[in-house]
């Protein structure tokens, strides 16, 4: 559907821009993924940018929908019964907030800060109906400056360089929003073409910066918003990209452009040299914290790893870092405030930071495990065991699209998928089917609890034949009985009788087996019932707020009453249940 060009930057222009940017990134996503060689050659920059803008666009649409549904609450002087649309301030704040909470990866996080920087200027006059060319110039300048401040160790030849060039070009452009947008686009496009000369990793691959390429697409959409014209976007292959051209001529897959990208001396935002044992995990989370706590967090994370980007403000932040110790990065967030929507990705052996012996850079790993986990602590545990994790927040189960993205991030030919929840069986099956259409061999193990997933992961051996590995993991999961101790939210009929709101419930294999008032007593009763059928190993996973004394008491009970049974305890974080129990 053709867009009507916007003369000024108003709420409708914000809506149109988000839609056009999403379309542009949708068209360019695979191309941008293919040239993604910096800071990590993990082939997902285009996808991350698309998902970030998708979240921004959805937030803007929600604001418009809210106004359309609020006709009854219209202000005086609007007797026609039609609700007034959102203001410019409401629209740009929604765009920035949506991008912040949906930001993915290094480039997506920086793009979120760029949009936030623009919003801070465009929403500066609360009652303004629209912004003119001068305010758009100021917005682009503030966006570029704030994004650069958000990166711990800015590098030239990246999306930051492209954003700064766009702002500089806009500064000298007289005229309306259309003229300013076009100048910014042309400045960004020229800067993008020059990025191979600023980063050796790009020059060797014969490509331009992937994040910068995505920003140029977003700025092209801004030009189209104000003029109705679609500018020509610079190709992803560098102007002097003989290397890339030769590879394509030889039939090499576009995604393999990353293989020759990194060499001695290259690093990501001041991080380790590729192949020298650098950070193995990407950690991303939203964080509720004050400015002082975030300043301390930046210092701590900067000492833990590289590619550190912290964006946001007003109490809500998006944190991105590459580290070896994923658990320490999450713990730092817990000390600073309240982290949630935690994503931990284990870079495959073919990625920049963990180049394995005999493995060319960018090559897919042979096998990976993708697991849904219910709490931050378990996410760290699974990630340290080599799994790519998807965090399932209480009341917010992941969609199949999130699982597909996790499979793509795992970057492997073969993937074992652990849903760890009976209710996610169909969602996981849909994700597995989609991944198979993309050429990935996927086996879905129907784990119904995170403790079953732990048992499966414990016997995982990537060097075995795929079928043998899947059978061993499935057998281990199936041999693990699972239970959880939680609190009833309302009165209900159960297999163990009627429970009241506030009662402590013990569920075994999904059914309520014990109802009581005391957490420890219920947990002991559940454990006794499970061990009555035998067992060799007890796994305890404590949720937030569950006293350590509960685990201590259960471990003592096992030692006293069940010979030759071992016990291991973990902290699960905000996992919903007070306690998870597994018996193998």
N, C-alpha and C positions, 0 to 999 in steps of 0.2 A: 504494500500500500504506500503510495507516494506521500511524502511528508510535506506539509505546508511550511515554507521558509519562515523563520521567526525574525522579526526586526530587532527586538530587544531580548535581553536575557531575563525571561520571566519563568514562572512555574511550568508553563507549557513547553518552553524551550528546554528546561531541565529534563522533562519527561521525554521529549523527542530525542535529545542528545543521548540519554541512557539507552533508549531503544535502538538508535542507529549505531552506537558504539558496540552494543551487544551483537548486532548483526555483523558488523565489521570484524569483530574478534571471532565470531563463529566461522566466518569465511576464512580467516587467516590462522585459525587455531593450529591446524596440523603443520602448516608451514613454520609457525613460530616454535612449536614443539621441536621440530626437526633441527633448528639452528641453535637450540639451547645448549650452549657450551660454558656459560659463565653465570654465576660463580660455581655452579655444579652442573655437570652434564647429565641431568636426569630427565631431560626430554619432556618437561611438563609446564614450561613457562606460558605457552599459549593457553593451555587448559586452565592454569591458575588465574591468569588475567580474565579469561572468560567467566569463570565462576565468581570472581570478585565483582565484576560489573553486573553479572546476573543478580547478585545479592543487592547491589545498589539499585538496579532497576526495579526489583521486586519491592523494595522499601518505598520508592517513589510511587509506584502503582498503588500501594497500600494507603498512602496519604490521600491520593486522589479518590480512591474507593471510599475512604472514611468521610470525605467531604460530600461525595455523591449520596451516601447513605444518611447524611446528617441534615437533610433539608428541613426537618421539623425544628431543628435548633438554629435556624438562620437568624441573623441579626435583624434588628428593626430596620425598616426601609427596604426590605426584600420580601414584599408580600406575594410574589408570584409563585412561591412554593419551590423554587429551584435553589439548591444549595450553592453558595459561592465556592469557587475552587480554592485550593491552597495558595498561600502567599509564596513569594520567591524564597523567603527565609525558611518556611516549612519544607519546601521541596528540596532545597540544597542540603538542609540538615538531614533530611531523610536519606538523600543520596549518600552523604558522607557516613552516616551511621550504618547504613546497609553495607557499604563497602568495608567499613571497619570490622563488623562482626563476621563478614563472609570472606575476608581476605585470605588468600592461599599463597603460600610460597614467598620467596624473596621479592619478586617483582610485583606480585599482587598486593603485598603489604605496603610497598612503596607507593603503588598506585592509589591505595586507600588513603595514604597521607597526602598525596597530591590533591585528591578530591576534597579531603578535609580542609586543607589549606585554602582552596578556592572557596569553600563554603563559609569559612570564617570571614572572608571579605564580602562575599555576595550577600550574606545574611546580616551584615553589620548594621544596616538600617532596617529595623524590624518591620516597619510599615511600608517600606518601599515596594511598589508594584513590580518594578523591573530595574535592571541594571543596564547602564550604557557601556560604550566601548572603553571609556576611561576606567570604570570599575572592573571590567573584565581584564584590562591590563594589570591592574593592581592584584587581582585574584591570581593570575598566572604567575606573577612574581612571588607572591607570598607562598603559593603552592610549591614552587621550585625550592625556595629557601627552607621551608619547613620540612620538606622531604629530605633534603641534604642533612639537616640537623638530626633527623631521626636515625640515620645510618651511622653506626659506630666508627667505621673507617671508610669514608667515601672513596670510590675509585673512579677515575675518568674513563670515558669510553663505554659508559653504562647508561641506563635509563636516567640517572641523575644528570648526566651531561646533556642528554637530549632535552630534558625538562628545563634546564637552565638556558639552553639555546632558544627554546620556544619563548621563554619569558623575555629574554633579551631582544628577540625579534619583535615581540609584541610591544615592548617599551617604545620603540621608534615608529610604530605604525599609527598614523592619524586615522580618524574615521570611526565608523560604527562597529558593532560587535562582529559583523561579517568580515570587515577589513582586518580587525584585530585577530580574529580566529585564523584567517588565511595567512597572516604574517607569522603567527605562532607555528602554524603547520609547516610553512616553508622553512622556517628556522630549524624546527625539529628534524625535518626531512634531510636538510643539509648536514646537520650534526650527526644523524644516524649514519649517513654515507661515510662519515669520517671516523666512525668508531673502530674499524679494523686497524687504523693507523695509531690508535691509542692503547689498544690491548693486544698483546702478541698472541693470546689464545684465540682471538677472533681472526687475526691475520692468518694464522696457520690453518684455521678451518675454512678460510675464505668466505666468512659470513659476517653480517652486521650483528650488533647486540640484540638479543631476543626481546629483552624487556623494553628497550628503546623502540624496536619495531612495533611492539604492541602499543606503546604510547602514541606513536605516529598514527596508527589506525584510529585510536580514540580521538586524536585531534582532527583527523580527517572527518570523522563523524561530527565534530563540532562545527567545522566549516559547512558541511552539508545541512546542519540544523539551521544555520543563518542564511545560507545562499541557495540551498536546493541543489547544489552541484556536488558531485562526488569526486574529490581530487584523486590524482594518481598516486598510489603509495609506492615507495621505494621497494624494489625486490629485496628479498632476504639475503640473496647471494651478494657479496661485496662487489663493487664495481670492477676491482681488479682480482676477482675471486677465481683465478685459474684453478686453484686446488679443488674448489667445490665443483667447478665445471667439469674437470677431468673425472671426478668421482661419479658424477651423474652420467657422463658419457660412457663410463665403464659399467653402468648398471647398478652402482652401489645405492642402497636405500638412503633416502634423505636423512633419516634418523642417525645414520652412521657418520654424518659430518662431524660429530663430536669426537670420533675416535682419535683423530690426530690433533685434537684441539689443545691438550695440555702438555706442557713440557717442563723441563727443569726451570725452577724459578717462578712459575706462575702460582698465584694464590688467590683465594677468594676473600676480599675485604680484609686483607692482612692476615689471613689464615695460613694453614699449612700448605706446603708444596704437594701437589698431587702425587700419589704413589708413595708418600713418606709416612703413611699411617695417621692421616689427619682425622678430623671428626667423622664419626660413623652415623650420627643421627641428626635428623632435622626435627626440631621441637617448636611447635606453634601453640599458643593458647591466648584466650582472652583473659584479661586481668582487671579486677576491680581493686584499685589502690589509689592512694594519694600521690601527689607529685614527688614528695620527699622520698617515699618508699620506692618509687620507680627509679629515681636517680641512683639510689643504692643498688637496686636490681641491675641497672645497666652496668655498673662497675663489676658486680659479681659475675654476670653472664659474660662480660667481655673477657674475664679471666678464665672462663670455662671453655670458650670456643671461639668461633668466628662467624661471619655473615650475620652479625647482630643488627636487627632492625626493631626498634620499639616505636610504635606510632599510636596516636590517640590523644586523649586528654579529658578533662572534666570527669575524672574518676574511672574512665574505661579505656583500656589499652589493648593493643594487639602486639604480642611478643613473638619474634621469630629469631631463632639462633641455630647454628650447627655445632654440636657438641659430641664428645665421646661418652659422657655420663648423662644420659637422658634423665635419670632420676634426680640428679643434682640440679638440673635446669628447672625441673618441676618443683622441687623443694624450695628453690630460690623464689619461685613465684608464690608459693604458699607462705613464705616468710614475709613477702612484700604485701600480700593481700589475699584475694580469693581468685585463683585461676580456675577456668572452666573451658569447655570445648577444646580440650587438649588433644593435639594430634602429634603423634610421634612416628616418624618414618625412618626405617633403617635403610641407609643407602646400600644398594646392591654392590657386589664386588666389582662391578664395572663402572661405578660412579667415580667422580673426580677424587673424592676424599679417601676412597678405600679401594684403590686399584689393586687387584690381586695379581699374584705372580702368574705370568702367562696369559693374562686376560687383557685384551685390548680395551681401551677406554670407551665407555658408552655401550659395550656389549651387554646383552641381557644375561642375568644370572640364570642358571639352569632351573633352580627351584626356590620358591619362597612360601612363607606362611602368612596369610592375612587373617587377622582375628578381631572380632568385636569384643570389647572389654567394658565392664560397667563402672570402672573407677580409675582415677589418675594413678594410684599406686600400682594397680594391675597393668595399666598401660606401660608404665616404666618396666615392670617385671617382664612382660611379654616382649617389649622392644629389646631389652638386654639379651633375651634369648634368640633374637634375630627376626622376630615377627614384625610385620607392618600392622599397625593397630588403627582401629576406628573406635572412638569413644562413644559409648551409648549412655547418654545422660538420663537420669530418672525422668520418665515421662516423655522423653524425646528419642525414640528409637531411630537409628539411621535409616535413610531411604536406600533403595537399591543403587541409585546413582552414586551415593557416597561409597558403597562397597566396590562398585566398578572403578571409581577413581583410585581407591586403595590398591586394587589389583594392578592398575596401570602404574602407580607409584612403586609397587614392588618390583616392576621391571624384570619379570622372569618369564621363561618359557612355560614353566609348570607352576601352578599355585594350588596350595591346600587352603581351603576356606573354612574357618571355624566361626560359626555364628554365635555360639555360646548362649543361646536363648531359643526356647521352643517357639516363641512368637515370631522369631525372625526367619523361620524355616523357608517360607515362601519368598520373602525379600531376598534372602541369600541365594535361593535357587534362580531367581530372575537375574541377579547380578552375575552368577556363574554362567548362565546361558548367554548373556551379553558379552562377557569376556571371551567365551568360546568363539563367538562370531568374529572377534578381533584376533584370532589365532593363538590364544592362550589356552593351554590344557589345564582345566580346573577340576579339582575333586572337592566336593562338598561333604564334610564330615558333620553329621547332625548333632553336634554338641549342644546340650540344653543348659549348661551352666559354665561359668568361667573356670570352675575347678575341674570340670571334664576337659576343658581346653588346656589347662595346665598339664594334666596327665598325658594328653595327646602330644603336646609340645615336648614333654620330657623324653619321649621315645623317638622323636623326629630325627631322621638321619638323611640329610640331603644327598649323600653319596650312594644310597640304596636305589634300586630301580623304583620308579614312581609308584607303580602298583603295590609293591611290597611295602613302601613307606606309608602309603595311605591305609593299607590293611593293618599295619602295626599301630598307627595312630588311632584308627577307628576302634580297634580292639581295646586299647588303653582307655579311651574315652568311655566305651561301653561298659568296661569293668569298674568304672568309678561311680559310686552312688553319690548323689548330691543333695544338699539340704541348705536351707537358709532360715535365719531367725530374723523376724521383722515385727513391726508394730501394726496392729489393725487400725485402719483409718475410719471404719464405721462398723456398725453391727451387721453380722452376716451369718448365714448357715454354712457350716463347714463339715468335712468328714469327721472331725473330732467333736462336733457339737456347735452350739451358738457362741460366737465371740462378740465382745463389745468393743466399741472404739477405745483404743488405748491398751488393749490386751496384747501381750507378747505372744506371737505365733511361731511355731516351729513347723516348717514345711519340709517333707521328705519326698524327693522325686516329684515335686510340684504339688503335692497334696498336703493340706493341714493335718498334722499328726499330733501336735501338742498345743494346748492353750494354757497360758499361765500369766502371772503378774510379775515374776522376777526373771530378768534376762538370763542370769547364770543358771538358774534352776531349769529353765526351758532348754537352754543350750545343752546342759548335761543330759537331760532326758532324751533329746534328739540324738546326741552322740551315742548313748547307750543302745538305743534302738538300732542305729545303723551298725554298730559293732557287734550286735547280737548275731548277725549273719556272717561275721568274720571280717578280716581286713588286715592289711599289712602296713598301710600308710594313711595317716590322717592329715588333711590339709585344712588349715584355718585361715580365713581371710577376714580381717576386721575392718568394718566400715568406720567412717568418721564418727567420733563421739562414743564409740564402744571402748570401755575401759580395758587397759592392758590386763587387769586382774582377771577378766573373763578368759582370755587366752591362757594365762598362767594356771587358772583353775582347771581348765579342760586338759591341758598338757599333764598336769599332776594326776588327773583322774585316769588318763590313758596309762601313765607309768605304773599307777597303783593297781589297776584292774585288768590290764590287757598286756600280757607279756608279748614281747617280740613285735610290738606295733610302734612305729616311729611317728613323730608329729613334727610338722613344719608350719610356721605361722607367717603371714604377710599382712601388710597394711594396704587395704584396697582404696582408701579415699572415699569420695562421695559416690558410693556404689548403690545407694538405695537401701539395701538390706543392712541390718546391724552386723550380721555375721554370715559368712558362707562356710559350709563344711563339705569336704570331699573325703570319701573313704574308698581306698583302692584295695 
